[in-house]
Amino acid sequence: MKRRTPLIIALAAGTAAAGAMVAVTGPATAAPQDPAAAASLAATKADALVAGRPAILHAGANETFLRKKVIQSSGLNYVPYERTYNGLPVRGGDFVVVTDAAGQTKATSVAQSSPIGELSTAATITSTAAATTARAQLKTVKDVEGTNLVVLAEEGRAAALAWETTVTGTGPEGASRLTVAVDAATGQVLRTTEHVTEAAGTGTGWINGAVSIDTTQSGSTYLLQDPSHTTIRCQNSSGNATFSGPDNVWGNGSGTDRETGCVDAFYVAQKQYAMLSSWLGRNGQNGSGGAWPIRVGLNDQNAYYDGTQVQIGKNTAGQWIASADVVGHELGHGIDDTTPGGISRSGTQEFVADTIGAATEWFINNPNDAPDYQVGEEVNLVGSGPIRYMYNPSLAGDSNCYSSSTPGSEVHAAAGPGNHWFYLMAEGTNPTNGQPASTRCSGSGAITGLGIQNAMKIMYNAMLMKTSSSSYLKYRTWTLTAAKNLFPNSCTEFNTVKTAWDSVNVPAQTADPTCTGGGTTPPPTTTPPPTPTGCTATNGTDVSIPDAGSAVNSNITISGCNRAASATSTIAVNIVHTYRGDLRVDLVAPDGTVYNLKATSTSDSADNINTTYTKNLSSEAAQGAWKLRVQDVYSQDTGYINSWTLTV
């Protein structure tokens, strides 16, 4: 039987549980009972489909396919593939097969639009000459990561043999990690890909205030490093040393203090990890249980992710800009980078990261940084308030509406239409939860939002269909496909996604699916049917569970849901604990009725509880104060309630 000293340090003194109200509608697709078996079945079925080389793959005789790790979300399986041509990687040859729990193909997404054909793999230009050309693309070069021969098969362009080199240093806009593709026959630069994606114990942060963070103890020293996911750590950018100390008390509340900036950033990273698990079923920012080091101390009015790290700079007052939406945004670039197809392209990368930053802020629901749809409102980067406004991008000088010039615009300005679309999908035109009204670029009538949790779920599942040829037009198709797959018994969600895209002038595509099973898809000017709100809520505030002690509660108040609770109500529970058999978990209804979710067990020695329970709560009124009650009945192992979501 496993018994060991835990490394998780619960730092909150008297953590108060507070409900984070998030309105969502529609039942989520149930996850398969055996995820490993479902993933194996999906891989087998997808391999069989690919082996048949359907025309949509544009496959030639010289090509082979490498299946990557199956990604699961909301009962769906996303099976990504990469392509080789005579053994060389094909950049732009990637695709994704989507299956349901039974292995049935639901959709495919392919980057290539035409076959590669016959292509010589003999280079005329040497790798040394190509690397020299790559180095010349930067002002200063710190390192050359290597040069490899690839086939470049971008959508709409003839395939070409190319040398691909990644160089790090500084470019015209500052720090740079640039991948350069040089034509192996002519020496011309075919494409450049910038990986630096920038956004213009107890701990006391400048922004988040007194917070609880989980640190690592090493002897008599504590580290700002997650004990379970050691790649989540916060460091001083001068020397990249992880912040450490003898007392497990961090920060002084000063915005100009680097350790304080790390408290804010580290807290956000851990909360985002919980959001990804609770809302999306994703295993960490990188999809494999971890993330990247966060480094505070960049001497610039900026923050960025470059594929290896997140750097946090300062505002014009010298305060470190580690707010939930900024840190969530930069880690969001990493999430984008580690979903199929890599970093989003054609003007979409910043709005994609903004949606993840907003979802992170809403999940955290910290009263010191109340959730909203502004970007960087707390950091006041250059002294003029928020960096972007998702509900009305024109307030920051960006366009609310899509046009043919959007993909070629500066990447942050190009985020405007995508941010506007996401807001309309999540909150609608006239929210009732205190968020501002938002107007349509075209069409008429009100839009009723789906709530940010459902909006983020649709966005994330679209990202799992992403290929290296991503664009606004493809995101329209992917999000519509995601909505249809996630909510197979309803067209409400599909129609809302569609109307939101129509409202920001992103045109319909021939690849767009239709939805008729749960209603008729309305024309662009038709208001989607009203949807109920307020029947789901999440509490993401940590509550420490005393070892062999009394029960603790985490509270959620459901309001705006004037009906009986569902017979298939769900309780998604995320508890961090080093011996889960010690725990009894109950749901307490507003009238005091107790519903047992999990009993104790002396033989269940595994870590953590990350499970969704289904209960018949139809005898209860949905509205009122609900409690998740947890008690540790045995000694030696400890933990805390990380988050839970109640859908009644």
N, C-alpha and C positions, 0 to 999 in steps of 0.2 A: 504494500500500500504506500502510495507516494505521500511523503511528508517533507517539506523543505521550508527554509526561511524565505519569506517573500521579499522581492526587491521593490514591490510597489509601495510607494510612500503616499498615504492619503494625507493631504496637507491642510484641508479646509478645517477651520475651527468653527464648529456649529454651522455646517452647510445648510442653508434653507432651500427647500424644494419650491420651485415656482413653475407653473404650467406655461409652456410656450404654445400659444394658440396658432395653429396652422390649418387653414381650411382646405380640405381636399374632398373630392367626390369620386364615386365609382369604386367598385371592389377591385383590389389588386389581384393579379393572377397568382394563385398559390404556387409556391416553390415545390419542386418535386420532393418526395420523401427521401430519396437517395440521390443527392446531387452528383456524386461520383459516377453512379450508374447512368444517370441522365446525360452527363458530359461524355461518357464513353459511347453511349448510343448515338448521341449527336455527331461525334467524330466519325463513327462508322458510317452513318447515313450520309454525312457530308462527303466523306471520302468516296463513297459509291457514286454520288452525284458527280463529283469532280472527275472520277475515272472515266465517266461517259463523255467527258469533254463537250458539254453542251455549247452551242454557238455563242452564248452570252459571254463565255470566257475568252473568246478570240484566241484559242490555243493553237500553237503550231507543233510540228513534230519534234522540234529541238527543245521543247520546253518541259520542265518538270515543276511540281508544286510541293511546297513544304508547309504542312499544317502546323500552326502555332497553338498555344494553349487555348482551350475552350474557355470562354468567358460566360458566366451565367448571371442573369438578372431577371427577377420577377417571373420565374418559370420558363424563360426563354434561354436558348443557347446560341451564342455567337461564335462561329468557327472561322477564324481568320487564316488566310493562306498568303504566302509569299511565293513568287515565281522566279525560276532561273531559266536562263537561255544558254545552252551548251555549258552549264555549270556556273555561269556568271549571274550575280543578283540582278534582277530587273527592277529598277526604280520606276514605279508607276504600274507594275503588274499585279499588285495586290488585290485581293477580293475577300468578301465575307459571305458565309452561308449562315442563315438564321433558321433554327429549327425550334419546334416546340418540345415539350417533355417527352413526347412519343417518338421524337426523331423526324417528324414530318417537316419538310422544308416550308418555311413561311415567307422567305424573301432571300434575294441575293443582291449584293452590291459590288460592282466591279469597276476598278479604276480605269482600265484600258477601254478605249472606244473602237480600236481597230487592231488587226493582227500585226505582230512584229515583222513577219515575213522572213526573208533570207538576209542575214546580216553577218559580215565578216567579224571575227573576234580577234583579228591580228591588229595590234595598235601600231600606228606610224609614229606618233609622238611618244617620247619616253615618259616614264613615270616621274623622273626627275624634272623634266621640263614642265610637266603638268603641275607639279608641286610648286615650282617657281612662279607659275602663273597664279596659282591659288594664293601664295604668300603676297603677291602684288595687289590683291584685292583689299588688304588691310593697311592701315597707316603704320602700325607697329605689330610685330609678330612675336608672341611669347613661346608658342609651341606649335609643332605640326604633329597631329595625331596619327597620321598614316595616309597612304595613297593606295587605292584599290581600283581594279578595273570592273566596270559595271555596264549594264545596258540601260540607257535612259529612254523610257517609253511613256512620255507625258501625253496626256489626253490631247488629241487634236494635232499632234506633231509626229513626224516620222521618227521611228526609233533610231538611236545612234549609240555607237560604242563610246564610252567616256571614262576618263580617269576621275575618281572622286577623292578629294582631299579635304580634311577638316583641319582648320587652322584657328588658333585662339590668339587674342591680342586686343587691339583697339581699332575701331573703324570710325567713320565720320560721326556716328551718334554715340560713341563711347565704347564700353566693353563689348567684345564681340567673340562669338564662337561660330565660325562660318564654315559650312560645307560647300565646296566649289566643285562643280562638274565641268570638266574640260574635254572638249571633243578630241577623241584619241586619234582622229585622222587629220584635223585641221589646226588644233591648238586653240580654238575659239572657246570662250566661256559660254556654256550652254545654260547653266542655271546656278544660282547661289541660294542657299538656304540658311537663314540666320536663326540660330538656336537661342540667342538672348532675346527673350520676350519680356519687354518692360512695360510697366504701367506708370504714364507720365511719372512638495514642500508647501509653503505659502509663498505666494509671490504678489508683489504690488506693481502692477503695470501702470504706465502713464495713461493708457486709454481704457483698459479693462478693469482697473482697480484691483482690489484684493481678490485673488482667484486661487482655486485649487489646481495643482499640477502634479503629475505623477513622475517622480524622478528616480534615478538609480543611485543606490548606495554602494560604494566601493571602499571597504574598510571604514575608516572614520571620515571619509570624504563623500560628498554628494555631487552628482552631476546633473546638468540640465539635459538629460538623455532619457528617452522613454524606456522603461525597464523591459517591456515586452517587444518593442519594435525599435531596435537600437539605432536604426538609420534616421529616426526622428530625433534630432538633437539641435541645440542652438549654440552657436559659436561666436567668438569675437573675430570679425573679419581680418583683424590684424594678427596673423599667425594661425588662424583657423583652430584655435584651442577651444574645446567645449567648456562652457562656464562651469566652475566648480566652487565648492565652499564647504565649511565644516558644520554648518548649522541647519541646512535645508530651508533657509529663509532667503528669499531672492528679491532683488530690486528695492528701490527706494521711492518709487512713484514719480521720479523726475524724467521728463521726456528726453532729456539730453544724455541720460545715463545708459550705456550700452547694455548692461545686465538687465535694466528695467525694460529696454526694448526687447530683449530676449524673452522676458517673462510674457510680454504681450504676444510675441510671435509663437513661442512654444505652446502656450495655452490655446491659441487658435489652431495650430497644427494638430494637437491632440483632439480638440473638439471636432475638427473637420474629419478626422479619422473615424470618430464615432458617427458622424452624419453619414459618411459614405457607407458604413456598415448598416446603420439603422434604416436609412431611406432607400439605399440603392443596392445593398448586398455586395458592395465592393470591398475587397480585402486590402485596405490601405490606399494611399495615394498612388503608389506605383503598381497596384493590383496584385502584389506579391507579399503584402504584409508590412510594407515600409514606405519610406519616402526619401527625401534628400536632406542634407544638412542645411539649416538656415543660418546665415551669417549676417550679423548686425554690425554696421560700421562703414558701409559704402559712402564715400565722400561725394555724394551727388543727390540731386532732387529726383530720386528714381528708386525703383526696385525691379529686380529681374530674376528670371529663371533661365538657365542655359543648358539644361540637360544633365547637369552634375550637381547643382546647388541652387539655393535661392539667396540672393543678396538683398539686404534691406538698407536703403539709404535714409535720408533725412529731409525734412521740409526746410523752408528758408529760415525758420527760427532755430534750426539745429536739433529738432526733435525727431526721434526715430519713428518711421511711418509704418509701424506694425499693427495696423487695425485689422479687424476680422475680414473686411472686404478686400483689402490690399494683399494681406498674406494669403487669404483664401483664393484670390485671383492668381497670384504667382504659383502657388501649389496647383491651382487649376490648370495652368499651362502644363505642369508635369502630368496631371491626369490625362489631359488631351494628348500629350506626347506618348503616353503608355497605353492608349487605346488604339485599335486598328487604324492604320493610315498615318499615324504620327500627328504632329502639330497641324491644326486646321489651316487651310490656305485661302487664297482669293478674298482677303478682307474679312474672314470670319473668326480668326484666332482670338481677337480681343473680346468680342462679344461672347464667345464660348467661355472664356475664362471669367468674364463678368458674371455670367449666370451661376457659375460654381461659387464665386465669391459671395454673391447675394444669398445663395442657399446656405452657405456656411454661416453668414451673419444671422439669418433667420433661425437656423437650428440652435445656435449658441444663445440667442435671445438675452444678451447681457444688458441690463438696464443702463450701464455706462456707455453702451454703443447700441442703442435701440435699433432693431431691424428695420430696414427701409430699402429703397431701390436707388439710392445715390451711391456713387463710388468715391471713396476717399473723403467723405464729409468730415470725419473725425481728424484726419491728419492735416487738412488744410495745406496742401502741398506747397503752393506758391502764394499763399495768403489771400486767395480769392474763392475759397470754399471748395465744394466737391469737384472732382475731376470730370465725372460724367453723371448724367441724369438718365436713368433707364426709361422712366415714364415720359420724358420729354427731352430727348437728346439735344434739341436746339438751344436749350438753356446754357449749354457749354459750347455752342457754336457748331455742333455736329448735325447731320441731317437726320430727321425722323423717318425718312422714306427712302426706299431702295430705288436706284436707277442704274442704268448700264455703266455709269462711271464709278459706282460704289466699289467694285472689286479692285480697281486700280488706285483708290484713294489711300492716303496715309492710314496705317492699320488701325489707329485709335479712332480716327474720324469715321472709318468704315464700320465701326462697331455700332453706330447709331441705329440703323434699321433693325439689326438683330436684337439689340437691347430693347427697343420699342416693341418688337414682336413678342419677346419673352414676357415683358410686363403685361401686355394685353392678354396673353395666354394664361398667365398666373393670376392677375388681379382684375382684368377686364377694363372697361372704360370708366366705370363709376364704382370703385370699391366701397365696401361698407365697413372696412376695418381700420379706417383712419388714413389709409394711403391716398395719394392725390389722384384726381381724375386724369384720364389720358384720352387724347383725341385720335381719330383715324385719319390716315392720309387719303383714303378713298373708301367708298361705301358709306352706308348710314346705319343707324341703329346701335343699340347698346350691345356690348360683349360682356358676358358673365365669365369671370376667371375660374380656373380650375384649382387655385391654391398653389403655393410655391412647391410643395412636396410633389404633387403630381406633375407640375410643370418641369421640375428638375428630373423626375423619373423619365419623362418623355424625352427630354434633352439628352440625358445620359444614354438611354437605349438607342437614340439616334447616333450618338458618338460611337457606339459599339458596332454600327454598320458603316462607319466612316472608312473611306479609302484615301489614298494619297492625292486624289483629284477632287478633294472637298471644295465646296463653294456654297454661296447662298442658295442657288437653285437646287443643289443636291441636298442641302440641309432641309429644304422644304419637303422634298420627297422622303427623306429619311425620318423626319419627325412625324409625318403623316403615317408612314409605315409603322413606326414605333407605337403611335397612339392606337392604331387599329389592332396591333398585336397584343398590346398591354391590356386593352379593354375590349375583348372580342364580343361582348354581349351588349355593347352600347356604342352609338355613334356620337354621343354628346362630346366626348373628349376629342375625337377626330374632327368634328365640325368646328370646335373652338380653335384647334390648331390651324385648321384651314382658313377660317375667317380672320385670324390674327395675321397670317401671312398675306392674305388678300388686302388686309387693312394697311399694311406697310408697303404695298406695291411689289412684292416679290411674285412674279407671274407663275401661273400654273405650268406644270411640266407634263410631258407625255408619259413619264414614268410614275406620276403620282397615282397612288391607289385610290379607290373609291370606297365608300362605306354605305351599305344599305341594310345590314343585318339588324342594326339597332335604331334605324330611322333613315330618313332621306337626307343626303348631303345638301345643304342649302346653297343657293347662289351667293356670290360674295357679299351682296347687300342685305342678306337675311340675317337677322339676329338669331344665334343659336338658342335652343330652349334653355330656360333658367335651370340652374342646378342648385341643390341644397348645399349649404356651407355649415361649417362649425361642428361637424360630427367626427372630426379627428383632431388630436392634439398630441404634441410631443413635449416631454420634459427632458432636457439635456443637461440639467444641473446635477453634478456629482453629489452623491450622498454616501458617506462612509458607513460601512457595516461593521459594528464592533465585534471582535472575536469572542465567541461564546457569550454574547451579550443579549440585550433586549432588542426587540424588533424595531426597525426604522421604516419610515414612510417617505415616498416620493409622490407628490400630489399633481393631479391634472384636473382642471375644471373645464367641463364641456358646456358651452353655451351656444345659442343659436341653432339648436338641434331639437326642436319641439316635437318629439315623437318617442316611441319606445325604442330601446336599444335593439340591435339586430340579434337574431338567433345564431348568426355566424360572426359575432364580434371578434376582433383580433386584438391581441396584446403582444406587441413586439418588444422583447426584453433584451437589453444588453447590460450584463453585469460582469465586471472584471473580478475574478476571485481565483485563488490558487488551489482550491479543492471544492468544486461546486456541490459535491455531495453533502457538504455541511449546511447547505442553504434550504430553507423552506421559503417558497415564494407564493404570495396570495394577492388576489385582486379584491379590494374592498369597495363595494358599491356605495353610492351616496346614502342609501338607507341603512348601511352597516352590514349588509349581507356579505359574507366572505366566500370567495370562489378560489379554491386551491389550484394553483398553476403547476407547482412542483413540490414534491415531498423530499425529505432528506434521504440520504443513502450513505451507508458506511463503505460502499464499494465503488462509488462513482468518483474516481480520483482525478478526473480531467479538469483542466482549467476552464473557467469562464462559462457564462450562459449567454448564448446569442441565438435566441429561438423566438419564433412567433407562435403563440398559443391561440387556439380558437375556442370560444366559449359561447354557450347559449345564454344571452343576457336579456332575452325578450321580455322577461318579467320585470325588468328595471326601466325606469325613466332614463333616457339618454342623458338629459341635462343634469348637471350637479357636480359635486366634488368627488372624484374617484381617487383611490390610493393604491399604489403598488407597495405592499408590505413585505419586507424581507427580514428574515432572522437567521443568524449563524448560530447553530445549536451545539457545535463542537469547537474545540480549541485548536490553536497552532497555525491556522491559515486565515488570511484576511482579504478584504477587497472592498468594492464600492459599487453602488448603482451608477452606471455610466449614463444610460438614457433609456427611455421607454416611450412607446407610441401606442396610444389607445384609439381604436377605430370602432365606434359603436353604431 
